[in-house]
Amino acid sequence: MKHKRVLLLALPVILAGLGLLVLPYCGGMNLDLDGSGEGSASGSGSGGGMGLGDLANAAANCPNLASVSAISRVNFAREFGIDARAAARLEAALKASVELKNLSRSVEADLKGACGRLARDLGANPGNSAKAACNAAANAIKQLKAKAGGKFKLSIQPPRCAASLDVMGKCAADCDANIKPGKVDVKCEGGKLSGKCDANCSGSCEMNAGASCNGTCEGTCTAGFSGRCDGECEGKCDGSSTRGKASCAGKCEGKCHAGAHGSCTGSCKGECKIKGSARCSGTCTGGCSVEMKAPHCTGEAKPPKMSAECEAECNAKVSAKLKCVPARVAVTFDGAKNMAAAGKLKAALQAHLPAILKVSIGMKNKLVKASGQIKTVVNGVKGSIKAMTGGSANQTARLTTCVANPFKGAFDAATSLQASVKVSVNVQASAKASAGTN
């Protein structure tokens, strides 16, 4: 009896944490979930009212909604007594919430690692979170710049993140019953197609392994380079010997170590902007003389029209599987008073800044969009729970209880993603400020 009394006293606090509005009266209650004032007090045996014991049972008897696969196994129509259309909306919103939570964790972990490595290489303590690590890195960049003195030049070739058309197509078919599997026409809007081209590529070719470039090389050229070099030139700068590696404010001829923008008869590591069309052993962006394999879109992968819940789910899923060509960073400096500090800053930025730019530049817009979409969808579903259940107090209370945790997780994930984007942009700004020019 003592334990039961403790449970009854604690239950309102538990339910409040789940976002439920508890209106106790004489041992029974109805829940006013839509603010209409229609909730009324009743005993556990009258009018469908829900007593404290009923609410405790509702919280204890929810299906597993912790993962996408678990959610897929739930028959929501039968579980909560709702119609098929409402069940489909609910399932998609829950999956979208989990997808956003997983995406948030992944981005935060990657950012914590990249900022942590940058901070440690600059002699700072990265702390135990992405925010702490990125703030430590940003502060260390400023401090080391002041210590090194002189003038830095930072050149950034931005990352290019592309969304998979295949992932979007499969998700759309799985989520929306009106879309037939295998017949999903996903468009690439506001960007270019990229993928594996087994014939001739027209546009640009990402040459990760390094190969000869019949066009303009952007990245690193091992020999036969002629053009602008934002990194270090080895050969001739404006016709004069560089005597090894040196920054060059004019035309570089020979080798360009990062930041190349010109012709390259040797091996080009980075992106080759092809003249006409040619074979591409890496990722082709632009056009292909045959159908591209594993197509991605640097803009938006646009599926056929489907429900807002399915669109939110699929955008989150696609955002978690973006294929990103890393940023390329080149740092040079002139007149540094402390060469050791300047060298440390240069090495650390070139090694670790690209992974941070993946978030601050490459993923930023897609993360913001996915977060906003899912918050809107979750709010919409929460606001229609009573209508879904036909006004049944018992079913409404149980459904509200069961979705409270995953829906809260979606809002927490959105907040976390916004924080990740903010601190990554902060590091980028510190690096740009430390350079003075770009």
C-alpha positions in Angstrom: 0.0 0.0 0.0 2.9 2.3 0.8 4.5 1.7 -2.6 1.2 2.4 -4.3 0.8 5.7 -2.5 4.3 6.7 -3.6 3.5 5.9 -7.2 0.3 7.9 -7.1 2.2 10.9 -5.7 5.0 10.7 -8.2 2.8 10.0 -11.3 1.8 13.7 -12.0 5.5 14.6 -12.1 6.3 11.8 -14.5 3.4 12.7 -16.7 4.3 16.4 -16.7 7.8 15.4 -17.9 6.1 13.5 -20.8 4.2 16.7 -21.8 0.8 15.5 -20.6 -1.7 17.9 -19.0 -2.9 16.2 -15.9 -6.2 17.3 -14.3 -6.8 15.1 -11.2 -10.2 15.1 -9.6 -11.6 12.6 -7.2 -9.4 9.8 -8.4 -10.2 10.1 -12.1 -9.7 12.4 -15.1 -10.1 13.2 -18.7 -7.3 15.0 -20.6 -7.8 18.3 -22.4 -5.2 17.7 -25.1 -6.2 20.3 -27.6 -7.0 23.2 -25.2 -10.7 23.1 -26.0 -11.7 22.8 -22.4 -13.7 19.7 -23.1 -11.8 17.6 -20.6 -13.9 16.6 -17.6 -13.5 14.8 -14.3 -15.0 11.4 -13.9 -14.5 8.2 -11.9 -12.6 5.3 -13.5 -15.8 3.6 -14.4 -17.7 6.4 -16.1 -17.7 8.1 -19.5 -14.4 6.8 -20.6 -12.5 8.8 -18.1 -8.9 7.8 -17.3 -7.7 7.2 -13.7 -4.2 7.4 -12.5 -3.8 3.6 -12.7 -5.0 3.7 -16.3 -2.4 6.4 -17.2 0.3 4.4 -15.5 -0.7 1.4 -17.6 -0.7 3.6 -20.8 2.9 4.7 -20.1 4.0 1.1 -19.4 2.4 -0.5 -22.4 3.7 1.6 -25.3 5.2 -0.2 -28.4 8.9 0.1 -29.0 9.5 3.3 -31.0 13.2 3.7 -30.4 14.4 2.9 -33.9 13.2 3.0 -37.5 13.1 -0.8 -37.7 11.1 -1.0 -34.5 8.6 1.6 -35.7 8.2 -0.4 -39.0 7.0 -3.4 -37.0 4.1 -1.5 -35.3 0.6 -1.7 -36.7 -0.4 1.8 -35.7 -4.0 1.5 -36.9 -4.6 -1.5 -34.7 -2.4 -0.4 -31.8 -4.1 2.9 -31.3 -7.5 2.5 -32.9 -6.9 5.0 -35.7 -7.6 4.9 -39.4 -5.0 4.0 -42.1 -4.3 7.5 -43.2 -3.7 8.8 -39.7 -1.5 5.7 -39.0 0.6 6.4 -42.1 1.1 10.1 -40.9 2.0 9.0 -37.4 4.5 6.3 -38.6 6.3 8.7 -40.9 6.5 11.5 -38.3 8.0 9.0 -35.8 10.5 7.7 -38.3 11.4 11.3 -39.2 12.0 12.0 -35.5 14.3 9.0 -35.2 16.2 9.8 -38.4 16.8 13.4 -37.2 18.0 12.2 -33.9 20.5 9.8 -35.6 21.6 12.5 -37.9 22.2 14.9 -35.0 24.3 12.4 -33.2 26.4 11.6 -36.3 27.0 15.3 -37.0 27.9 16.1 -33.4 30.3 13.1 -33.2 32.1 14.0 -36.5 32.3 17.7 -35.4 33.6 16.8 -31.9 36.3 14.6 -33.5 37.4 17.2 -36.1 37.4 20.2 -33.8 39.0 18.0 -31.1 41.9 17.1 -33.4 42.3 20.7 -34.5 42.3 22.0 -30.9 44.9 19.4 -29.8 47.2 20.1 -32.7 47.1 23.8 -31.7 47.9 23.0 -28.1 44.4 23.4 -26.6 42.2 21.2 -24.4 39.2 20.2 -26.6 36.9 19.4 -23.7 34.1 16.7 -23.8 31.6 18.0 -26.4 31.5 19.3 -29.9 30.7 22.8 -28.6 33.6 22.8 -26.2 36.0 21.3 -28.8 35.0 23.8 -31.6 35.2 26.8 -29.2 38.6 25.7 -28.0 39.8 25.3 -31.6 38.4 28.7 -32.6 40.2 30.4 -29.7 43.4 28.5 -30.3 43.5 29.7 -34.0 43.2 33.3 -32.9 45.9 32.9 -30.2 48.4 31.1 -32.5 47.9 33.7 -35.2 48.8 36.5 -32.8 51.8 34.5 -31.7 53.0 33.8 -35.3 52.6 37.4 -36.6 53.0 38.2 -40.2 50.3 37.8 -42.9 48.4 34.6 -43.6 46.5 33.7 -46.7 43.8 31.1 -46.5 42.4 29.6 -49.7 39.3 27.4 -49.5 37.8 25.3 -52.2 34.4 24.5 -50.6 33.1 21.0 -50.0 30.5 19.7 -52.4 27.8 17.6 -50.7 25.3 15.7 -52.9 22.1 13.9 -52.0 21.5 10.3 -53.3 18.6 10.0 -55.8 18.5 6.3 -55.1 18.1 6.8 -51.3 15.4 9.4 -51.9 13.5 7.1 -54.3 13.6 4.1 -52.1 12.5 6.1 -49.0 9.6 7.7 -51.0 8.3 4.3 -52.2 8.6 2.8 -48.7 6.8 5.7 -47.0 4.0 6.7 -49.4 1.6 4.0 -50.5 0.7 6.1 -53.6 4.3 5.8 -55.0 5.2 2.5 -56.7 8.6 1.0 -56.0 11.0 1.0 -58.9 9.0 3.7 -60.7 10.0 6.7 -58.6 11.0 9.7 -60.7 13.4 11.7 -58.5 14.6 15.0 -60.0 17.8 16.9 -59.4 16.8 20.5 -58.8 19.1 23.5 -58.2 22.3 21.6 -58.7 24.2 19.1 -60.9 24.1 15.3 -61.2 27.2 13.5 -60.0 28.1 9.8 -60.0 30.0 7.0 -61.6 30.3 7.5 -65.4 31.3 4.4 -67.4 31.7 6.4 -70.6 32.6 10.0 -71.3 32.1 12.7 -68.7 31.4 16.3 -69.5 31.8 18.8 -66.7 34.3 17.9 -63.9 35.9 14.8 -62.5 36.9 14.3 -58.9 40.3 12.7 -59.1 41.0 11.4 -55.6 43.7 9.0 -56.7 45.4 11.5 -58.9 45.5 11.2 -62.7 46.3 13.3 -65.8 43.7 16.1 -66.3 42.6 17.2 -69.8 41.3 20.5 -68.6 41.7 22.7 -65.5 43.1 21.1 -62.4 41.9 22.5 -59.0 43.7 20.9 -56.1 47.3 19.7 -56.3 49.3 19.2 -59.5 52.5 17.1 -59.4 54.1 18.4 -62.6 53.5 20.5 -65.7 51.4 23.0 -63.9 50.7 26.5 -65.3 48.2 28.9 -63.6 47.4 30.4 -60.2 48.5 28.5 -57.1 47.0 29.5 -53.8 49.1 27.0 -52.0 52.9 26.7 -52.5 54.5 26.8 -56.0 57.6 24.8 -56.8 59.3 25.8 -60.0 58.8 29.3 -61.3 56.8 32.2 -60.1 56.3 34.9 -62.7 59.3 33.5 -64.5 61.7 33.5 -61.5 62.8 30.3 -59.8 61.1 29.6 -56.4 64.1 27.7 -55.1 61.9 25.0 -53.7 58.4 25.5 -52.3 57.2 29.1 -52.0 54.1 31.2 -52.0 53.4 32.8 -55.3 51.3 35.9 -55.9 51.5 35.6 -59.6 51.7 32.8 -62.2 53.1 29.5 -61.1 54.8 27.1 -63.4 56.0 23.6 -62.3 54.2 22.1 -59.3 51.4 23.4 -57.2 51.0 22.0 -53.7 47.3 22.7 -53.0 45.2 25.5 -54.3 45.9 24.9 -57.9 43.8 26.6 -60.6 45.3 25.9 -64.0 46.5 23.3 -66.6 48.2 20.2 -65.4 50.1 17.7 -67.6 51.1 15.6 -64.6 48.8 14.1 -62.0 46.0 16.2 -60.7 44.7 15.3 -57.2 41.4 17.1 -56.7 38.9 18.2 -59.3 39.5 18.3 -63.1 37.2 20.6 -65.1 37.2 18.7 -68.3 37.5 20.3 -71.8 34.7 18.8 -73.9 34.3 15.2 -72.7 36.7 12.5 -71.5 36.9 9.4 -69.4 36.6 9.9 -65.6 38.0 7.3 -63.2 36.5 9.1 -60.2 33.2 10.9 -59.6 31.8 12.7 -62.6 29.7 15.9 -62.1 27.8 17.3 -64.9 26.9 15.0 -67.8 27.7 11.5 -68.8 27.3 9.9 -72.3 25.5 7.0 -70.7 23.2 6.8 -67.6 25.1 7.6 -64.4 25.4 5.0 -61.7 24.6 5.8 -58.1 23.4 9.3 -59.1 23.6 12.2 -56.6 22.4 15.7 -56.7 24.5 18.7 -55.6 21.2 20.6 -55.2 17.9 19.0 -54.0 16.8 15.4 -54.7 13.2 16.1 -55.4 10.8 13.1 -55.3 7.2 13.0 -56.6 4.6 14.8 -54.5 4.1 12.9 -51.2 2.9 13.7 -47.7 4.7 16.3 -45.6 5.5 13.6 -43.1 7.1 11.3 -45.7 9.0 14.2 -47.2 10.4 15.2 -43.8 11.4 11.6 -43.1 13.1 11.1 -46.5 15.0 14.5 -46.3 16.4 13.5 -42.9 17.4 10.1 -44.2 19.0 11.5 -47.3 20.8 14.2 -45.3 22.3 11.5 -43.1 23.8 9.8 -46.2 25.1 12.8 -48.1 28.2 12.1 -50.3 30.6 14.9 -49.7 33.7 15.8 -51.7 36.0 17.3 -49.0 36.9 20.9 -49.0 40.5 21.7 -49.9 42.4 24.2 -47.8 45.6 25.9 -48.6 47.5 28.1 -46.1 50.5 30.3 -46.9 52.1 33.0 -44.8 54.5 35.9 -45.3 56.7 37.7 -42.8 55.9 35.4 -39.8 57.9 36.3 -36.7 57.5 32.9 -35.2 57.9 30.3 -37.8 57.2 27.4 -35.5 53.8 28.9 -34.6 53.0 29.7 -38.2 53.9 26.2 -39.3 51.8 24.6 -36.6 48.8 26.7 -37.6 49.2 25.9 -41.3 49.6 22.2 -40.7 46.6 22.0 -38.4 44.2 24.0 -40.6 45.1 22.1 -43.7 44.6 18.8 -42.0 41.5 19.4 -39.9 39.6 22.4 -41.2 38.1 20.5 -44.2 36.1 18.2 -41.9 34.6 21.2 -40.1 33.8 23.0 -43.4 31.8 19.9 -44.4 29.3 21.0 -41.7 29.6 24.8 -41.9 29.4 24.9 -45.7 28.5 21.5 -47.3 25.7 20.3 -45.0 24.5 23.5 -43.4 21.5 24.3 -45.6 20.3 20.7 -45.7 20.6 20.3 -41.9 18.6 23.5 -41.3 15.9 22.5 -43.8 15.6 18.9 -42.4 15.3 20.3 -38.8 12.6 22.8 -39.7 10.6 20.3 -41.7 10.5 17.8 -38.9 9.6 20.3 -36.2 6.7 21.4 -38.4 5.5 17.9 -39.0 5.8 16.8 -35.3 3.8 19.9 -34.2 1.2 19.1 -36.8 0.8 15.5 -35.7 0.8 16.4 -32.0 -2.0 18.9 -32.7 -4.2 16.3 -34.4 -3.8 13.4 -32.0 -7.3 13.9 -30.5 -8.8 14.0 -34.0 -6.9 10.8 -34.9 -8.4 8.9 -32.1 -12.0 10.2 -32.6 -12.0 12.0 -29.3 -11.5 8.9 -27.1 -9.9 10.0 -23.9 -8.3 6.7 -23.2 -6.8 6.3 -26.7 -5.8 10.0 -26.9 -4.0 9.8 -23.6 -2.2 6.6 -24.5 -1.1 7.8 -27.9 0.1 11.1 -26.4 2.1 9.3 -23.8 3.7 6.9 -26.3 4.8 9.5 -28.8 6.0 12.0 -26.1 9.6 10.7 -25.9 10.4 10.3 -29.6 8.8 13.7 -30.5 10.8 15.4 -27.7 13.8 13.7 -29.1 13.1 15.3 -32.5 13.0 18.8 -31.0 16.2 18.1 -29.0 17.9 16.9 -32.2 16.9 20.0 -34.1 18.4 22.2 -31.3 21.6 20.1 -31.3 21.9 20.4 -35.1 21.5 24.2 -34.9 24.2 24.3 -32.2 26.5 22.1 -34.3 26.1 24.4 -37.4 26.7 27.5 -35.2 30.0 26.3 -33.7 31.3 25.0 -37.0 30.6 28.4 -38.6 32.4 30.0 -35.6 35.6 27.9 -36.4 35.4 28.8 -40.0 35.1 32.5 -39.2 38.1 32.3 -36.9 40.1 30.7 -39.6 39.1 33.3 -42.1 39.8 36.1 -39.7 43.2 34.6 -38.9 44.1 34.7 -42.6 43.3 38.3 -43.3 42.7 37.6 -47.0 41.1 35.0 -49.1 
